[in-house]
Amino acid sequence: LSLHDALPILYIATNDKQERPQMTIFSKCWLSLCGLLIIAAPAMAQDASPTTTYPNKTVRFVSNFPPGGPADILARSMADALQSSLKQAFIVENKPGAGGNLGADIVVKSPADGYTVLFGIDTTFTVNPYIYKAMPFKPADLKPVMVLASSGLMVGSYSGRQFKSMKDLIAAGRSKVLNFSSAGNGSPGHLAAEIFTDAAEIKIQHVPYKGNTPAVTAVMSGEVDAGALATPGMLPHVKTGRINALAVTSRKRSKLAPDVPTVAELGLKDLELEVLYVVMMPSATPDAVVQILQNAMRSALNQPDIKTRLINLDLAYEGLTGKAAQTRLNDLSIRYARIVQSTGMESE
């Protein structure tokens, strides 16, 4: 019986003279019970809130780049680990397009309840705002759950071009225009090409492809001269001799290719570039929900199989959350804004 339904009974009870004493006692008891329920209601609502039961249904990871790349593989590995630890289904949906803007916009427009999560890389937030004339969302519409990991890129050239070193590549780029492939406009490879143009003073024509795999294939086949792309995709073709590995853009040498020098070791520190693998949620998502996912992800990243997967993907653990994660993204955004302005980098 609801309080709304009880009101007529209370009215009758207080206006029936013959039954007044008996019903008055009943009324007092009923009102006391209602009062207790009213007092208890907030606590009951709190116990049943989404933040204390999260997750209680399927969580969707939106990967905003094509399948097969490092971000996609990492997303699927994390989904499997979280499904085991949090006892709910975690699924990955690939929504590539517009340098990651398409997938990010889907998450921005989803309810801020923790059930639609962006799994991608930093360039959507650190590069795209400067190269797209219009963005469907503001970077502030999303907040970082965690910067999971980082990786450098491998600078590789088509073996038929006879670029045996970064010195050869730079010398050629100062005498003619070189074609560099990338995984798309605004991708790390696109950014690397512009950084090389700016810092090494070479001439590069950026050639965007739909994903890392076709961009690597373009280098391997000689369709383009070179590219700065994810190491795991380049390495098989380096081993067959189809691609010459010239350098890596990370601060440290790659564990997958320890014989390949860093750009800093070659005296080209300004060419350093690391990609951040980030998990984001709508900015209005309750902190309690964010923390639950953070804790689960941190535990997953410490699992031996996930550690091995990071190594195989050439990723270095970061585990940044909160202010530290946002500061890392902000610092990159400031650096890339200058590069975009200096080179005229744009979405083609």
C-alpha positions as CSV (number, residue, x, y, z in Angstrom):
1,L,0.0,0.0,0.0
2,S,1.5,3.3,-1.0
3,L,1.2,6.6,0.9
4,H,-0.9,8.0,-1.9
5,D,-3.4,5.1,-1.6
6,A,-3.4,5.4,2.2
7,L,-4.5,9.0,2.3
8,P,-8.2,8.3,1.7
9,I,-8.2,5.7,4.5
10,L,-6.6,8.3,6.8
11,Y,-9.3,10.8,5.8
12,I,-12.1,8.4,6.5
13,A,-10.6,7.3,9.7
14,T,-10.3,10.8,11.1
15,N,-13.9,11.7,10.0
16,D,-15.8,8.6,11.2
17,K,-17.0,9.4,14.7
18,Q,-18.0,5.9,15.5
19,E,-14.7,4.4,14.5
20,R,-12.6,7.4,15.5
21,P,-10.6,5.9,18.5
22,Q,-9.8,2.6,16.7
23,M,-8.9,4.2,13.4
24,T,-7.0,7.1,15.0
25,I,-4.7,4.5,16.6
26,F,-4.4,2.8,13.2
27,S,-3.7,6.2,11.6
28,K,-0.9,7.0,14.1
29,C,0.7,3.7,13.5
30,W,0.4,4.1,9.8
31,L,1.9,7.6,9.8
32,S,4.8,6.3,12.0
33,L,5.5,3.6,9.5
34,C,5.3,6.0,6.6
35,G,7.7,8.3,8.4
36,L,10.2,5.5,8.9
37,L,10.0,4.6,5.2
38,I,10.6,8.2,4.2
39,I,13.6,8.4,6.4
40,A,14.9,5.1,5.1
41,A,14.3,5.9,1.4
42,P,17.5,7.8,0.7
43,A,19.6,5.1,2.2
44,M,17.7,2.4,0.2
45,A,18.2,4.5,-2.9
46,Q,21.9,4.8,-2.2
47,D,22.3,1.1,-1.7
48,A,20.7,0.5,-5.1
49,S,22.5,3.2,-6.9
50,P,24.5,2.4,-10.1
51,T,27.8,3.4,-8.5
52,T,27.6,0.7,-5.8
53,T,26.5,-2.1,-8.2
54,Y,28.6,-1.2,-11.3
55,P,28.8,-3.0,-13.5
56,N,25.4,-4.8,-13.5
57,K,25.1,-5.2,-17.3
58,T,27.2,-5.3,-20.4
59,V,30.0,-2.7,-20.8
60,R,30.8,-1.5,-24.3
61,F,34.3,-0.5,-25.2
62,V,34.2,1.7,-28.3
63,S,37.5,1.4,-30.1
64,N,37.8,4.4,-32.4
65,F,40.4,2.9,-34.8
66,P,40.2,-0.1,-37.1
67,P,40.6,-3.8,-36.0
68,G,44.0,-5.3,-35.9
69,G,46.0,-2.3,-34.6
70,P,47.6,-2.2,-31.1
71,A,44.8,-0.2,-29.6
72,D,42.2,-2.7,-30.8
73,I,44.3,-5.7,-29.6
74,L,44.8,-4.1,-26.2
75,A,41.1,-3.3,-25.9
76,R,40.2,-6.9,-26.5
77,S,42.7,-8.1,-24.0
78,M,41.5,-5.8,-21.3
79,A,37.8,-6.7,-22.1
80,D,38.6,-10.3,-21.5
81,A,40.4,-9.6,-18.2
82,L,37.7,-7.3,-16.9
83,Q,34.9,-9.7,-17.8
84,S,36.7,-12.3,-15.6
85,S,37.3,-9.9,-12.6
86,L,34.1,-7.9,-12.7
87,K,31.8,-10.8,-13.7
88,Q,30.0,-8.9,-16.5
89,A,30.3,-9.0,-20.2
90,F,32.7,-6.5,-21.8
91,I,32.5,-6.2,-25.6
92,V,34.6,-4.2,-28.1
93,E,33.0,-2.3,-31.0
94,N,35.2,-0.7,-33.6
95,K,34.0,2.7,-34.8
96,P,36.8,4.1,-36.8
97,G,36.6,7.3,-38.9
98,A,37.8,11.0,-38.9
99,G,41.0,10.3,-37.0
100,G,39.0,8.7,-34.1
101,N,36.5,11.5,-33.9
102,L,33.6,9.2,-34.9
103,G,34.1,6.7,-32.1
104,A,34.8,9.4,-29.5
105,D,31.6,11.3,-30.5
106,I,29.5,8.1,-29.9
107,V,30.8,7.9,-26.4
108,V,30.3,11.6,-25.7
109,K,26.6,11.3,-26.7
110,S,26.1,8.1,-24.6
111,P,24.7,8.2,-21.0
112,A,27.4,9.1,-18.5
113,D,26.9,5.8,-16.5
114,G,30.1,3.9,-17.3
115,Y,28.5,1.4,-19.8
116,T,30.0,3.1,-22.9
117,V,33.7,3.6,-22.7
118,L,36.2,5.0,-25.2
119,F,39.3,2.9,-25.8
120,G,41.8,4.6,-28.1
121,I,44.9,6.8,-28.4
122,D,45.7,10.3,-27.4
123,T,45.8,11.9,-30.9
124,T,42.0,12.2,-30.9
125,F,42.4,14.8,-28.1
126,T,45.9,16.1,-28.7
127,V,46.0,16.5,-32.5
128,N,42.5,16.5,-33.9
129,P,41.3,19.7,-32.3
130,Y,44.0,21.6,-34.3
131,I,43.6,19.9,-37.7
132,Y,39.9,19.5,-38.1
133,K,37.9,22.6,-39.0
134,A,35.0,21.4,-36.9
135,M,34.9,18.9,-34.1
136,P,31.6,17.1,-33.1
137,F,32.6,17.3,-29.5
138,K,35.0,19.1,-27.1
139,P,37.9,17.3,-25.5
140,A,36.5,18.4,-22.2
141,D,33.4,16.3,-22.9
142,L,35.5,13.2,-21.9
143,K,37.7,12.6,-18.9
144,P,40.5,10.0,-18.6
145,V,39.9,6.8,-16.8
146,M,43.5,5.8,-17.3
147,V,46.5,6.3,-19.6
148,L,47.2,2.6,-19.8
149,A,50.5,2.5,-21.8
150,S,52.7,4.2,-24.3
151,S,54.7,3.2,-27.4
152,G,57.0,4.7,-29.9
153,L,56.9,4.1,-33.6
154,M,59.3,2.4,-36.0
155,V,60.7,4.5,-38.8
156,G,60.9,2.1,-41.7
157,S,61.6,2.5,-45.4
158,Y,61.0,0.4,-48.5
159,S,64.1,-1.7,-49.0
160,G,64.1,-1.0,-52.7
161,R,64.8,2.7,-52.0
162,Q,68.2,1.9,-50.5
163,F,67.7,4.1,-47.4
164,K,69.9,2.2,-44.9
165,S,69.9,4.8,-42.1
166,M,68.1,7.9,-40.9
167,K,71.0,9.9,-42.3
168,D,70.2,8.5,-45.8
169,L,66.5,9.2,-45.4
170,I,67.1,12.8,-44.2
171,A,69.5,13.5,-47.0
172,A,67.0,12.2,-49.6
173,G,64.2,14.2,-48.1
174,R,66.2,17.4,-48.4
175,S,66.7,16.9,-52.1
176,K,63.2,15.6,-53.1
177,V,59.7,14.9,-51.6
178,L,59.3,11.6,-49.8
179,N,56.0,9.8,-49.5
180,F,55.2,8.7,-45.9
181,S,52.2,6.5,-45.2
182,S,50.1,6.7,-42.1
183,A,47.0,5.0,-40.6
184,G,44.9,8.1,-41.4
185,N,44.6,11.8,-40.9
186,G,45.5,12.8,-37.4
187,S,47.0,9.4,-36.7
188,P,50.5,9.0,-35.0
189,G,52.1,8.3,-38.3
190,H,50.6,11.5,-39.8
191,L,51.9,13.4,-36.8
192,A,55.3,11.8,-37.1
193,A,55.6,12.9,-40.7
194,E,54.9,16.5,-39.7
195,I,57.3,16.3,-36.9
196,F,60.0,15.1,-39.3
197,T,59.2,17.9,-41.7
198,D,59.5,20.4,-38.9
199,A,62.5,19.1,-37.0
200,A,64.6,17.5,-39.7
201,E,63.7,20.1,-42.3
202,I,62.8,17.5,-45.0
203,K,60.1,17.4,-47.5
204,I,57.3,14.8,-47.0
205,Q,54.0,14.1,-48.7
206,H,51.7,12.5,-46.3
207,V,49.6,9.5,-47.7
208,P,46.8,8.4,-45.4
209,Y,45.4,4.9,-45.3
210,K,42.6,3.3,-43.5
211,G,44.5,1.7,-40.6
212,N,48.0,0.7,-39.6
213,T,48.0,-2.6,-41.6
214,P,47.5,-1.1,-45.1
215,A,49.9,1.7,-44.2
216,V,52.6,-0.9,-43.4
217,T,51.7,-2.8,-46.6
218,A,52.3,0.4,-48.6
219,V,55.8,0.7,-47.2
220,M,56.6,-3.0,-47.7
221,S,55.4,-2.9,-51.3
222,G,57.2,0.3,-52.3
223,E,53.9,2.2,-52.8
224,V,55.4,4.8,-50.5
225,D,59.0,5.6,-49.6
226,A,58.7,5.2,-45.8
227,G,56.5,5.5,-42.7
228,A,56.7,5.9,-39.0
229,L,54.3,3.2,-37.8
230,A,53.5,0.7,-35.0
231,T,56.5,-1.6,-34.5
232,P,54.6,-4.9,-34.3
233,G,53.2,-4.3,-37.8
234,M,56.5,-3.3,-39.3
235,L,58.7,-6.0,-37.7
236,P,57.7,-9.1,-39.7
237,H,58.6,-7.3,-42.9
238,V,61.9,-6.1,-41.4
239,K,62.8,-9.7,-40.7
240,T,62.0,-10.7,-44.3
241,G,64.1,-7.8,-45.6
242,R,61.2,-5.9,-47.3
243,I,61.5,-3.0,-44.9
244,N,64.6,-1.4,-43.5
245,A,64.2,-0.4,-39.8
246,L,65.9,2.9,-39.4
247,A,65.0,4.1,-35.9
248,V,62.3,4.1,-33.2
249,T,60.7,7.3,-31.9
250,S,60.4,6.2,-28.2
251,R,62.6,7.4,-25.4
252,K,64.0,3.9,-25.0
253,R,64.8,1.1,-27.4
254,S,62.0,-1.3,-28.3
255,K,62.1,-4.7,-26.6
256,L,60.9,-6.2,-29.8
257,A,63.7,-4.6,-31.8
258,P,66.6,-3.9,-29.4
259,D,69.1,-3.5,-32.2
260,V,67.3,-0.5,-33.7
261,P,68.5,2.8,-32.3
262,T,66.3,5.6,-30.9
263,V,66.1,8.9,-32.7
264,A,67.7,10.5,-29.7
265,E,70.7,8.2,-30.0
266,L,71.1,9.4,-33.5
267,G,71.1,13.0,-32.4
268,L,67.5,13.6,-33.5
269,K,65.8,14.0,-30.1
270,D,63.3,16.5,-31.5
271,L,61.8,13.5,-33.5
272,E,60.8,11.7,-30.4
273,L,57.1,10.7,-30.4
274,E,55.2,8.4,-28.1
275,V,51.6,7.3,-28.5
276,L,49.4,7.1,-25.4
277,Y,46.8,4.4,-25.1
278,V,43.9,5.9,-23.2
279,V,40.5,4.9,-21.8
280,M,38.0,7.8,-21.5
281,M,34.4,8.2,-20.2
282,P,31.9,11.1,-20.5
283,S,33.0,13.8,-18.1
284,A,29.8,13.6,-16.1
285,T,30.4,9.9,-15.2
286,P,30.3,9.5,-11.4
287,D,33.8,9.3,-9.9
288,A,32.8,6.1,-8.0
289,V,32.2,4.4,-11.3
290,V,35.5,5.6,-12.8
291,Q,37.4,4.4,-9.7
292,I,35.9,0.9,-10.0
293,L,37.1,0.6,-13.6
294,Q,40.5,2.1,-12.7
295,N,41.1,-0.4,-10.0
296,A,40.0,-3.3,-12.2
297,M,42.3,-2.1,-15.0
298,R,45.2,-1.6,-12.7
299,S,44.9,-5.2,-11.5
300,A,44.5,-6.5,-15.1
301,L,47.7,-4.7,-16.1
302,N,49.6,-6.6,-13.4
303,Q,48.5,-10.0,-14.7
304,P,51.4,-11.9,-16.3
305,D,49.5,-12.6,-19.5
306,I,48.6,-8.9,-19.9
307,K,52.2,-7.9,-19.2
308,T,53.3,-10.3,-22.0
309,R,50.7,-8.9,-24.3
310,L,52.1,-5.3,-23.7
311,I,55.6,-6.5,-24.6
312,N,54.4,-8.2,-27.7
313,L,52.6,-4.9,-28.7
314,D,55.7,-2.9,-27.9
315,L,53.8,-1.0,-25.2
316,A,55.3,0.4,-22.0
317,Y,53.1,0.4,-18.9
318,E,51.9,3.9,-17.8
319,G,49.0,3.5,-15.4
320,L,48.3,7.2,-15.1
321,T,45.0,8.4,-13.6
322,G,43.3,11.6,-12.5
323,K,45.4,14.8,-12.6
324,A,48.5,13.0,-13.8
325,A,46.7,11.5,-16.8
326,Q,45.2,14.8,-17.7
327,T,48.5,16.7,-17.4
328,R,50.2,14.2,-19.7
329,L,47.5,14.7,-22.3
330,N,47.6,18.5,-21.9
331,D,51.4,18.6,-22.3
332,L,51.2,16.7,-25.5
333,S,48.4,18.9,-26.8
334,I,50.5,22.0,-26.2
335,R,53.5,20.5,-28.1
336,Y,51.4,19.3,-31.0
337,A,49.5,22.6,-31.3
338,R,52.9,24.3,-32.1
339,I,53.8,21.6,-34.6
340,V,50.5,21.9,-36.4
341,Q,50.8,25.7,-36.6
342,S,54.4,25.5,-37.8
343,T,53.8,22.9,-40.5
344,G,50.3,23.7,-41.6
345,M,49.2,20.1,-40.8
346,E,45.6,19.5,-41.6
347,S,43.0,16.9,-42.2
348,E,43.1,16.1,-45.9
